[in-house]
Amino acid sequence: MENKHRQGEPLDDHVSDAFIAAVAVTCGLVVVSRNEAEFRNTGAKTINHGIYRTLVNISFVD
């Protein structure tokens, strides 16, 4: 999140995403999201939800 702040990206609208990114980075997890751009410059590894569904071949409730 520090990178987002340094690059001038607003953080106020993304507090929940910041918490998700912080947990993912701290615990070594990957964030699965439809909107990977929200996690840009957070240090969190991400994978697109659609790609994940294809790779794992599981069904999520939409």
DSSP file (Angstrom, degrees, kcal/mol; ACC not computed):
  #  RESIDUE AA STRUCTURE BP1 BP2  ACC     N-H-->O    O-->H-N    N-H-->O    O-->H-N    TCO  KAPPA ALPHA  PHI   PSI    X-CA   Y-CA   Z-CA
    1    1 A M     >        0   0    0      0, 0.0     4,-2.3     0, 0.0     5,-0.2   0.000 360.0 360.0 360.0 -28.3    0.0    0.0    0.0
    2    2 A E  H  >  +     0   0    0      1,-0.2     4,-2.6     2,-0.2     5,-0.2   0.887 360.0  53.3 -60.7 -37.8    2.9    2.3    0.6
    3    3 A N  H  > S+     0   0    0     38,-0.3     4,-2.0     2,-0.2    -1,-0.2   0.905 107.0  51.2 -63.2 -41.2    3.7    2.1   -3.2
    4    4 A K  H  4>S+     0   0    0     37,-0.8     5,-2.6     1,-0.2    -2,-0.2   0.924 111.9  47.5 -60.4 -43.7    0.1    3.1   -4.0
    5    5 A H  H ><5S+     0   0    0     -4,-2.3     3,-1.5     1,-0.2    -2,-0.2   0.919 110.8  50.6 -64.9 -44.2    0.5    6.1   -1.7
    6    6 A R  H 3<5S+     0   0    0     -4,-2.6    -1,-0.2     1,-0.3    -2,-0.2   0.839 108.5  53.0 -62.3 -33.7    3.9    7.1   -3.1
    7    7 A Q  T 3<5S-     0   0    0     -4,-2.0    -1,-0.3    -5,-0.2    -2,-0.2   0.395 120.4-109.8 -86.4   5.0    2.5    7.0   -6.6
    8    8 A G  T < 5 +     0   0    0     -3,-1.5    -3,-0.2     1,-0.3    -2,-0.1   0.626  65.5 150.0  82.8  13.7   -0.4    9.3   -5.6
    9    9 A E      < -     0   0    0     -5,-2.6    -1,-0.3    -6,-0.2     2,-0.1  -0.641  51.8-111.1 -80.9 136.4   -3.2    6.7   -5.8
   10   10 A P        -     0   0    0      0, 0.0    -1,-0.1     0, 0.0    -5,-0.0  -0.400  29.4-174.2 -67.8 140.4   -6.0    7.4   -3.4
   11   11 A L    >   +     0   0    0      2,-0.1     3,-1.8    -2,-0.1     7,-0.2   0.644  66.4  81.9-106.2 -21.0   -6.3    5.0   -0.5
   12   12 A D  G >  S+     0   0    0      1,-0.3     3,-0.7     2,-0.2    -1,-0.1   0.843  93.9  47.4 -57.7 -37.2   -9.6    6.2    1.1
   13   13 A D  G 3  S+     0   0    0      1,-0.2    -1,-0.3     2,-0.1     3,-0.1   0.512 112.8  51.3 -81.6  -3.6  -11.8    4.4   -1.3
   14   14 A H  G <>  +     0   0    0     -3,-1.8     4,-2.3     1,-0.1    -1,-0.2  -0.050  63.2 124.4-126.7  32.2   -9.9    1.1   -1.0
   15   15 A V  H <> S+     0   0    0     -3,-0.7     4,-2.0     1,-0.2     5,-0.2   0.917  79.5  48.0 -62.3 -43.8   -9.6    0.4    2.7
   16   16 A S  H  > S+     0   0    0      1,-0.2     4,-2.1     2,-0.2    -1,-0.2   0.901 112.4  49.5 -65.4 -38.9  -11.2   -3.0    2.4
   17   17 A D  H  > S+     0   0    0      1,-0.2     4,-2.7     2,-0.2    -1,-0.2   0.861 107.5  56.0 -65.3 -34.5   -8.9   -3.9   -0.5
   18   18 A A  H  X S+     0   0    0     -4,-2.3     4,-2.5     2,-0.2    -2,-0.2   0.904 107.6  47.7 -63.9 -41.7   -5.9   -2.6    1.6
   19   19 A F  H  X S+     0   0    0     -4,-2.0     4,-2.3     2,-0.2     5,-0.2   0.914 112.4  49.1 -65.3 -42.5   -6.8   -5.0    4.4
   20   20 A I  H  X S+     0   0    0     -4,-2.1     4,-2.4     1,-0.2    -2,-0.2   0.932 113.2  47.2 -61.9 -45.2   -7.1   -7.9    2.0
   21   21 A A  H  X S+     0   0    0     -4,-2.7     4,-2.7     1,-0.2     5,-0.2   0.905 110.7  52.3 -63.1 -42.1   -3.8   -7.1    0.4
   22   22 A A  H  X S+     0   0    0     -4,-2.5     4,-2.5     2,-0.2    -1,-0.2   0.911 111.4  45.9 -62.4 -43.3   -2.1   -6.8    3.8
   23   23 A V  H  X S+     0   0    0     -4,-2.3     4,-2.6     2,-0.2     6,-0.3   0.926 113.2  50.3 -64.9 -44.3   -3.3  -10.2    4.9
   24   24 A A  H  X>S+     0   0    0     -4,-2.4     5,-2.7    -5,-0.2     4,-0.9   0.928 114.1  43.7 -60.8 -46.0   -2.3  -11.8    1.6
   25   25 A V  H ><5S+     0   0    0     -4,-2.7     3,-0.5     3,-0.2    -1,-0.2   0.930 115.6  48.1 -65.5 -45.3    1.2  -10.3    1.7
   26   26 A T  H 3<5S+     0   0    0     -4,-2.5    -2,-0.2    -5,-0.2    -1,-0.2   0.875 119.9  37.2 -63.3 -38.9    1.7  -11.1    5.4
   27   27 A C  H 3<5S-     0   0    0     -4,-2.6    -1,-0.2    -5,-0.2    -2,-0.2   0.434 110.4-115.1 -96.7  -0.1    0.5  -14.7    5.0
   28   28 A G  T <<5 +     0   0    0     -4,-0.9    -3,-0.2    -3,-0.5     2,-0.2   0.852  65.8 146.0  70.9  34.5    2.0  -15.4    1.6
   29   29 A L      < -     0   0    0     -5,-2.7    16,-0.6    -6,-0.3     2,-0.4  -0.536  47.5-124.3-100.6 167.2   -1.4  -15.8   -0.1
   30   30 A V  E     -a   45   0A   0     -2,-0.2     2,-0.5    14,-0.1    16,-0.2  -0.938  21.5-131.7-111.3 134.6   -2.6  -15.0   -3.5
   31   31 A V  E     -a   46   0A   0     14,-2.9    16,-2.1    -2,-0.4     2,-0.6  -0.747  13.2-156.3 -86.8 126.4   -5.7  -12.8   -4.0
   32   32 A V  E     +a   47   0A   0     -2,-0.5     2,-0.3    14,-0.2    16,-0.2  -0.924  32.1 154.0-101.7 117.5   -8.3  -14.1   -6.4
   33   33 A S  E     -a   48   0A   0     14,-1.9    16,-1.7    -2,-0.6     3,-0.3  -0.988  54.2-139.0-147.0 149.8  -10.3  -11.1   -7.7
   34   34 A R  S    S+     0   0    0     -2,-0.3     2,-0.5     1,-0.2     3,-0.1   0.706 106.5  50.0 -76.2 -20.8  -12.4  -10.0  -10.7
   35   35 A N    >   +     0   0    0      1,-0.1     3,-1.3    -3,-0.0     4,-0.3  -0.718  61.0 168.0-122.5  80.5  -10.7   -6.6  -10.4
   36   36 A E  G >  S+     0   0    0     -2,-0.5     3,-1.7    -3,-0.3     4,-0.2   0.762  70.6  73.6 -63.7 -25.5   -6.9   -7.1  -10.2
   37   37 A A  G >  S+     0   0    0      1,-0.3     3,-1.4     2,-0.2    -1,-0.3   0.802  84.7  66.1 -61.2 -29.1   -6.3   -3.4  -10.7
   38   38 A E  G <  S+     0   0    0     -3,-1.3    -1,-0.3     1,-0.3    -2,-0.2   0.749 104.1  45.4 -63.5 -22.4   -7.5   -2.7   -7.2
   39   39 A F  G X  S+     0   0    0     -3,-1.7     3,-1.4    -4,-0.3     5,-0.4   0.308  82.4 129.7-105.1   6.8   -4.5   -4.6   -5.9
   40   40 A R  T <  S+     0   0    0     -3,-1.4   -36,-0.1     1,-0.3    -3,-0.0  -0.376  78.1  10.4 -61.3 138.4   -1.9   -3.0   -8.2
   41   41 A N  T 3  S+     0   0    0      3,-0.1   -37,-0.8     1,-0.1   -38,-0.3   0.711  99.1 105.3  64.3  24.3    1.1   -1.6   -6.4
   42   42 A T  S <  S-     0   0    0     -3,-1.4   -40,-0.2     2,-0.2    -2,-0.1   0.611  88.3-119.4-102.2 -16.8    0.2   -3.3   -3.1
   43   43 A G  S    S+     0   0    0     -4,-0.4     2,-0.3     1,-0.4    -3,-0.1   0.318  72.4 129.7  92.2  -8.5    2.8   -6.1   -3.2
   44   44 A A        -     0   0    0     -5,-0.4    -1,-0.4     1,-0.0     2,-0.3  -0.604  59.9-126.6 -82.0 138.6    0.0   -8.7   -3.2
   45   45 A K  E     -a   30   0A   0    -16,-0.6   -14,-2.9    -2,-0.3     2,-0.3  -0.663  34.7-169.5 -79.7 139.0    0.1  -11.4   -5.8
   46   46 A T  E     -a   31   0A   0     -2,-0.3     2,-0.3   -16,-0.2   -14,-0.2  -0.895  19.1-167.1-130.0 159.1   -3.2  -11.7   -7.7
   47   47 A I  E     -a   32   0A   0    -16,-2.1   -14,-1.9    -2,-0.3     2,-0.1  -0.988  35.2-105.3-141.7 141.0   -4.9  -13.9  -10.2
   48   48 A N  E  >  -a   33   0A   0     -2,-0.3     4,-2.5   -16,-0.2   -14,-0.2  -0.415  23.8-131.2 -66.7 136.8   -8.0  -13.1  -12.2
   49   49 A H  H  > S+     0   0    0    -16,-1.7     4,-2.4     1,-0.2     5,-0.2   0.873 106.2  51.7 -56.3 -42.6  -11.2  -14.8  -10.9
   50   50 A G  H  > S+     0   0    0      2,-0.2     4,-1.8     1,-0.2    -1,-0.2   0.895 111.2  46.5 -65.0 -41.5  -12.1  -16.1  -14.4
   51   51 A I  H  > S+     0   0    0      2,-0.2     4,-2.8     1,-0.2    -2,-0.2   0.907 111.3  52.8 -66.0 -41.4   -8.7  -17.6  -15.0
   52   52 A Y  H  X S+     0   0    0     -4,-2.5     4,-2.9     1,-0.2     5,-0.4   0.922 107.6  50.9 -60.3 -44.7   -8.8  -19.2  -11.6
   53   53 A R  H  X>S+     0   0    0     -4,-2.4     4,-1.8     1,-0.2     5,-0.7   0.898 112.8  46.9 -60.0 -40.3  -12.2  -20.8  -12.3
   54   54 A T  H  <5S+     0   0    0     -4,-1.8    -2,-0.2     2,-0.2    -1,-0.2   0.925 114.9  45.4 -67.1 -45.5  -10.8  -22.2  -15.5
   55   55 A L  H  <5S+     0   0    0     -4,-2.8    -2,-0.2     1,-0.2    -1,-0.2   0.904 123.0  34.2 -66.0 -42.2   -7.6  -23.6  -14.0
   56   56 A V  H  <5S-     0   0    0     -4,-2.9    -1,-0.2    -5,-0.2    -2,-0.2   0.692  95.9-142.0 -89.0 -19.6   -9.2  -25.1  -10.9
   57   57 A N  T  <5 +     0   0    0     -4,-1.8     2,-0.3    -5,-0.4    -3,-0.2   0.931  51.6 134.6  57.6  50.5  -12.4  -26.1  -12.8
   58   58 A I      < -     0   0    0     -5,-0.7     2,-0.5    -6,-0.1    -1,-0.2  -0.864  52.7-121.6-124.1 162.5  -14.7  -25.3   -9.9
   59   59 A S        -     0   0    0     -2,-0.3     2,-0.3     2,-0.0     0, 0.0  -0.894  21.3-165.2-109.1 131.0  -18.0  -23.5   -9.7
   60   60 A F        -     0   0    0     -2,-0.5     2,-0.6     2,-0.0    -7,-0.0  -0.817  28.7-111.7-106.7 151.9  -18.6  -20.4   -7.6
   61   61 A V              0   0    0     -2,-0.3    -2,-0.0     1,-0.1     0, 0.0  -0.739 360.0 360.0 -80.0 123.2  -22.0  -18.9   -6.8
   62   62 A D              0   0    0     -2,-0.6    -1,-0.1     0, 0.0    -2,-0.0   0.438 360.0 360.0 -90.6 360.0  -22.3  -15.6   -8.6
